[in-house]
Amino acid sequence: MGKLAELGRQVTRWYIALPVSVAAGIALGAFVFFKIYPGQPQIGIIDIPYTVINDDSAYTIGAYLDYARDNDQIKAVVIRLNSPGGGAAASEKLYLQTRSVREKKPVVIVMTDIVASGGYMMSMGASYTYAKGSSLVGSVGVILSYPGPLLPDAPLEDVLVTGPSKLTGGSRQDWTVLLEELKQGFAQIVLTERGSKLQMAPEELMQARLYSGIEAVKLGMVDSIGDDAAGRAKAASLAGISSYGEVDVNIEVARIFVQKSRRVFALNDQEELPAFSSGSTNGQIPAETPLVSSLSDPASLRRLLLKDGRKGAESQSLPGLPLNAGLPNVYYLYVGPAQ
């Protein structure tokens, strides 16, 4: 009888323990799925078609980069890049922003038709670079438009200056020295980022030649020949993920701008925006996304509408001093023939 009683107690414990164990397993699995691993990891896709880099285009591309960096579901980023470069300051900004993304997650750049000068500088911020065999890559150099004297004739008696270089910013020799400094700085970025991969002397690099994708890979200016699929596969590998969705970053950022502009300009807030298919986000942009929060201020949207303040302002300048006459322009820009 004692043995039968003990057997009964064991069976009762088994019936109780099994449901408890199953329930605990379900609870633990739900916690891991929803808290620790919330949804499928994503690869962010940024598409930059042929674009000359200036303040406006750099602002938009910068918004894409910020979104990709700050969205925790995006584990890696692929950038399709096609650019001959552009303004020096804007190009440097995109290089630094791309590098900032790289510090948090892998960034793979896939070069298409041309990635030259400031466009190539931006690509130096990536973790890995691909080019097509026919891509045009390089042109590591600087163009400086020397402004010259602001007034070709002697200043009027009622125009006073505080130094001999006030009207010119410096002599032609000074501007030549500045040009050399900028060239050396650009080259140093390439030398630092490519490191031992670069198979060319600094003097050859600074000749500002344009190379085919095949030659650029041989010289170590680009990592490999590859297309968009290779870029996505590399990004996933660098991020350590095998199963992933994709987020069209261009569309997501555009949705944010549209949503915020509707609020700022008091449009119908009840109108539903069409949902975009973009991975596990289901087209919905979390309110806590940093870019969304930063655009809650109307001034952020107003930035998209700003025009060049120099245009149409000459009548407000001093007599005999056209406002845009002494403007120096510095470019990381390829302006030669396409092939």
ROTI-28862 format. One line per 4 residues: number of its first residue (from 1); their letters; for each residue x, y, z of C-alpha. Coordinates in Angstrom, 1 decimal, always signed. Each point is the difference from the previous one (the first is absolute). Example, Ala and Ser with C-alpha at 12.3 -4.5 7.8 and 13.67 -1.06 7.14 Angstrom:
1	AS	+12.3,-4.5,+7.8 | +1.4,+3.4,-0.7
END
This chain:
1	MGKL	+0.0,+0.0,+0.0 | +2.9,+2.4,+0.8 | +1.5,-0.6,-3.4 | -3.4,+0.7,-1.8
5	AELG	-0.4,+3.2,+2.0 | +3.5,+1.2,-1.0 | -0.7,-0.8,-3.6 | -3.2,+2.0,+0.1
9	RQVT	+1.9,+3.0,+1.5 | +2.6,-0.2,-2.8 | -2.7,-0.1,-2.7 | -1.7,+3.0,+1.5
13	RWYI	+3.2,+1.9,+0.1 | +0.7,-0.8,-3.6 | -3.4,+1.2,-1.1 | +0.6,+3.2,+1.9
17	ALPV	+3.6,+0.5,-1.0 | -0.5,-0.4,-3.7 | -2.5,+2.8,-0.5 | +2.0,+2.3,+2.3
21	SVAA	+3.1,-0.7,-2.1 | -1.8,+0.6,-3.2 | -1.4,+3.3,+1.3 | +3.4,+1.1,+1.2
25	GIAL	+1.5,-0.8,-3.4 | -2.7,+1.9,-1.8 | +0.5,+3.0,+2.3 | +3.8,-0.1,-0.5
29	GAFV	-0.3,-0.3,-3.7 | -2.4,+2.9,-0.2 | +2.3,+2.1,+2.1 | +3.0,-0.7,-2.2
33	FFKI	-2.0,+0.5,-3.3 | -1.7,+3.3,+1.0 | +2.7,+1.5,+2.3 | +3.4,-1.3,-0.8
37	YPGQ	-0.5,-0.8,-3.7 | -2.9,+2.1,-1.2 | -0.7,-1.0,-3.6 | +2.2,-0.9,-3.0
41	PQIG	+3.2,+1.9,-0.4 | +0.1,+2.5,-2.8 | +2.5,+1.2,-2.6 | -0.6,+3.7,-0.9
45	IIDI	+0.3,+0.8,-3.7 | +0.9,+3.6,-1.0 | -0.2,+0.9,-3.7 | +2.0,+3.0,-1.1
49	PYTV	-0.5,+0.4,-3.8 | +2.2,+2.4,-2.0 | +0.4,+2.8,+2.5 | +2.3,+3.0,+0.1
53	INDD	+0.8,+0.6,+3.7 | -1.0,+3.4,+1.3 | -1.6,+1.3,+3.2 | -3.5,-1.1,-1.0
57	SAYT	+0.8,-3.5,-1.2 | +2.4,-0.5,+2.9 | -2.9,+0.9,+2.4 | -2.3,-2.6,-1.5
61	IGAY	+2.7,-2.7,-0.2 | +1.0,+0.8,+3.6 | -3.6,-0.6,+1.0 | +0.1,-3.4,-1.6
65	LDYA	+3.3,-0.8,+1.9 | -1.4,+1.3,+3.3 | -3.1,-2.2,-0.3 | +2.1,-3.1,-0.9
69	RDND	+2.4,+0.6,+2.9 | -2.7,+0.6,+2.7 | -2.5,-2.7,-0.9 | +1.0,-2.9,+2.2
73	QIKA	-1.8,-2.5,-2.2 | +2.3,+0.8,-2.9 | +3.1,-2.1,+0.6 | +1.9,+0.9,-3.2
77	VVIR	-0.2,+2.6,-2.8 | +0.5,-0.3,-3.8 | +0.4,+3.3,-1.9 | -0.3,+0.0,-3.8
81	LNSP	+2.1,+3.1,-0.9 | +0.4,+1.9,-3.3 | +1.6,+3.4,+0.3 | +2.8,+2.1,-1.6
85	GGGA	+0.5,+1.8,+3.4 | -0.8,+3.6,+0.6 | +0.6,+2.7,+2.7 | +2.9,-0.7,+2.3
89	AASE	-1.7,+0.7,+3.3 | -3.1,-2.0,-1.0 | +2.1,-3.0,-1.2 | +2.0,+0.0,+3.2
93	KLYL	-3.2,+0.1,+2.0 | -1.3,-3.1,-1.8 | +3.3,-1.8,+0.6 | -0.2,+0.7,+3.7
97	QTRS	-3.7,-1.0,+0.2 | +0.7,-3.3,-1.8 | +2.8,-0.8,+2.3 | -2.3,+0.8,+2.9
101	VREK	-2.4,-2.7,-1.2 | +2.9,-2.4,-0.5 | +0.9,+0.4,+3.7 | -3.4,-1.5,+1.0
105	KPVV	-0.6,-2.5,-2.8 | +1.5,-1.2,-3.3 | -0.3,+2.3,-3.0 | +0.5,-1.4,-3.5
109	IVMT	+0.2,+2.4,-3.0 | -0.8,-1.3,-3.5 | +1.4,+2.4,-2.6 | -2.0,+0.2,-3.3
113	DIVA	+0.9,+2.3,-2.9 | +2.4,+2.5,+1.6 | +1.3,+0.5,+3.5 | +2.6,+2.8,-0.3
117	SGGY	+1.6,+2.7,+2.1 | -2.5,+0.9,+2.8 | -2.0,-3.0,-0.7 | +3.1,-2.2,+0.4
121	MMSM	+0.8,+1.9,+3.2 | -3.5,-1.0,+1.3 | +0.7,-3.6,-0.8 | +3.0,+0.0,+2.3
125	GASY	-2.3,+0.0,+2.9 | -1.3,-3.5,-0.9 | +1.0,-3.4,+1.4 | +0.2,-1.6,-3.4
129	TYAK	-0.3,+1.3,-3.6 | -1.0,-1.6,-3.3 | +0.2,+1.4,-3.5 | -1.2,-1.2,-3.4
133	GSSL	+2.8,-0.9,-2.4 | -1.1,+3.0,-2.2 | -0.4,+2.5,+3.0 | +2.2,+3.1,-0.1
137	VGSV	+1.7,+0.5,+3.4 | +2.5,+2.4,+1.5 | +0.9,+3.6,-0.9 | +1.5,+0.7,+3.4
141	GVIL	+0.6,+3.7,-0.4 | -1.3,+3.6,+0.5 | -1.3,+2.8,-2.1 | +0.2,+3.5,+1.5
145	SYPG	-1.6,+3.0,-1.7 | +2.3,+2.9,+1.1 | -2.3,+2.9,+0.6 | +2.4,+2.8,-1.0
149	PLLP	-0.4,+3.6,+1.2 | -3.5,+0.9,+1.1 | +0.4,+3.4,-1.7 | +2.1,+0.1,-3.2
153	DAPL	+0.6,+3.7,+0.5 | +1.2,+1.9,+3.1 | -2.6,+0.0,+2.8 | -2.2,+3.0,+0.3
157	EDVL	+0.9,+2.6,+2.6 | -2.9,-1.0,+2.1 | +1.0,-3.7,+0.1 | +2.5,-0.9,+2.7
161	VTGP	+1.7,-3.3,+0.5 | +1.9,-1.3,+3.1 | +2.8,-1.9,-1.7 | +1.8,-0.4,-3.4
165	SKLT	-1.8,-3.4,-0.6 | -3.5,+1.1,+1.0 | -1.1,+0.5,-3.6 | +1.6,-3.2,-1.3
169	GGSR	+0.3,-2.5,+2.8 | +3.7,-0.2,-0.8 | +2.4,+0.0,-2.9 | +0.0,-2.5,-2.8
173	QDWT	+2.9,-1.7,+1.7 | -2.1,-0.3,+3.2 | -2.8,-1.6,-1.9 | +2.5,-2.4,-1.7
177	VLLE	+1.3,-1.1,+3.4 | -3.6,-0.6,+1.2 | -0.7,-2.1,-3.1 | +3.1,-2.1,+0.8
181	ELKQ	-1.2,-0.5,+3.6 | -3.4,-1.1,-1.1 | +1.5,-2.5,-2.5 | +2.3,-1.4,+2.6
185	GFAQ	-2.9,-0.3,+2.4 | -2.2,-1.9,-2.5 | +2.9,-2.3,-0.8 | +0.6,-0.7,+3.7
189	IVLT	-3.6,-1.1,+0.4 | +0.5,-2.5,-2.8 | +3.4,-1.2,+1.3 | -1.4,-0.4,+3.6
193	ERGS	-3.2,-1.8,-1.0 | +1.5,-2.3,-2.6 | +3.1,-0.7,+2.0 | +2.1,-2.9,-1.3
197	KLQM	-2.7,-0.8,-2.6 | +1.1,+2.9,-2.1 | +2.5,-1.1,-2.6 | +1.2,+3.3,-1.3
201	APEE	+2.3,+2.8,+1.1 | -1.5,+3.2,+1.5 | +1.4,+2.0,-3.0 | -1.9,-2.2,-2.4
205	LMQA	-3.2,+0.3,+2.0 | +0.2,+3.8,+0.0 | +0.2,+0.2,-3.8 | -3.8,-0.2,+0.3
209	RLYS	-0.4,-2.6,-2.7 | -3.2,-1.8,-0.6 | +0.2,-3.8,-0.2 | -2.3,-2.8,-1.2
213	GIEA	-1.5,-2.2,+2.7 | +2.3,-2.8,-0.9 | +3.1,+2.1,+0.2 | -1.2,+1.6,+3.3
217	VKLG	-0.3,-3.4,+1.6 | +3.5,-1.0,-1.2 | +1.3,+3.3,+1.5 | -1.8,-0.6,+3.3
221	MVDS	-2.2,+3.1,-0.4 | -3.1,-2.3,+0.1 | -0.4,-3.4,+1.8 | -1.7,-2.1,-2.7
225	IGDD	-2.0,-0.2,-3.2 | -3.6,-0.6,+0.9 | -3.6,+1.0,-0.4 | -3.0,+0.7,+2.3
229	AAGR	-0.5,-3.6,+0.9 | +3.7,-0.3,+1.0 | -0.4,+3.1,+2.1 | -2.9,-1.3,+1.9
233	AKAA	+1.7,-3.4,+0.6 | +3.1,+1.7,+1.2 | -1.9,+2.3,+2.3 | -1.8,-2.9,+1.5
237	SLAG	+3.3,-1.9,+0.5 | +1.6,+2.9,+1.7 | -3.0,+0.5,+2.3 | +0.0,-3.8,+0.8
241	ISSY	-3.6,-0.5,-1.2 | -1.3,-2.7,-2.4 | -3.7,+0.7,-0.1 | -1.1,+3.6,-0.5
245	GEVD	-2.4,+2.4,-1.5 | +0.7,+3.2,-1.9 | -1.0,+3.6,+0.8 | -0.2,+2.6,-2.8
249	VNIE	+1.5,+2.9,+2.0 | -0.8,+2.5,-2.8 | -3.7,-0.7,+0.3 | +0.0,-0.1,+3.8
253	VARI	+1.7,+3.4,+0.3 | -2.4,+1.4,-2.7 | -2.9,-1.2,+2.1 | +1.3,+1.7,+3.1
257	FVQK	+0.3,+3.3,-1.9 | -3.5,-0.3,-1.4 | -1.5,-0.9,+3.4 | +1.7,+2.9,+1.7
261	SRRV	-0.7,+2.5,-2.7 | -3.7,-0.8,+0.2 | +0.1,+0.7,+3.7 | +2.0,+3.2,-0.4
265	FALN	-2.2,+1.4,-2.7 | -3.2,-1.0,+1.8 | -1.2,-2.5,-2.6 | -2.5,-2.7,+0.7
269	DQEE	+1.7,-2.0,+2.7 | -2.7,-2.7,-0.2 | +0.8,-1.0,-3.6 | +1.9,-3.3,-0.1
273	LPAF	+3.2,-0.1,-2.0 | +0.4,-3.0,-2.2 | +2.0,-2.8,+1.6 | +3.3,-0.9,-1.6
277	SSGS	+1.4,-3.5,+0.2 | +3.3,+0.3,+1.7 | +0.9,-3.1,+2.0 | -1.4,-0.6,+3.4
281	TNGQ	-0.9,+3.6,+0.6 | -3.1,-0.4,-2.2 | +0.5,+3.5,-1.2 | -0.6,+1.4,+3.5
285	IPAE	+2.7,+2.4,+1.3 | +0.4,-0.2,+3.8 | -0.6,+3.4,+1.6 | +3.1,-0.4,+2.1
289	TPLV	+2.2,-0.2,-3.1 | +2.6,+2.8,+0.5 | -0.6,+1.5,-3.5 | -3.7,+0.2,+0.6
293	SSLS	+0.5,+1.8,+3.3 | +2.5,+2.4,-1.5 | -2.5,+1.0,-2.7 | -2.7,+1.0,+2.5
297	DPAS	+1.3,+3.5,-0.2 | -1.3,+2.0,-3.0 | +3.5,+1.5,-0.4 | +1.3,-3.5,-1.0
301	LRRL	-2.5,-0.2,-2.8 | +0.6,+3.6,-1.0 | +3.6,-1.0,-0.7 | -1.3,-1.9,-3.0
305	LLKD	-1.5,+3.2,-1.5 | +3.0,+2.3,+0.4 | +1.4,+1.7,-3.1 | +3.4,+1.4,-0.6
309	GRKG	+0.1,+3.2,+2.0 | +2.4,+1.6,-2.4 | -2.4,+0.0,-3.0 | -1.9,+3.2,-0.5
313	AESQ	+1.8,+1.7,+2.9 | +2.5,+2.2,-1.9 | -2.2,+3.1,+0.3 | +0.4,-0.3,+3.8
317	SLPG	+3.8,-0.1,-0.1 | +2.4,+3.0,+0.4 | +0.2,+2.3,-3.1 | +2.5,-1.5,-2.4
321	LPLN	+0.3,-3.3,+1.9 | -2.1,-2.7,-1.6 | -0.7,-2.6,+2.6 | +1.1,-3.0,-1.9
325	AGLP	+3.1,+1.4,-1.8 | +2.6,-1.1,+2.5 | -1.4,-3.5,+0.7 | +2.7,-2.7,+0.0
329	NVYY	-1.1,-3.5,-1.1 | +1.7,-3.2,+1.0 | -1.1,-3.3,-1.6 | +0.8,-3.6,+0.2
333	LYVG	-1.5,-0.5,-3.4 | +0.8,-1.9,-3.2 | -0.7,+2.3,-3.0 | +1.8,-1.9,-2.8
337	PAQ	-1.4,-2.2,-2.7 | -2.1,-3.0,+1.1 | +2.3,-2.4,-1.8
END
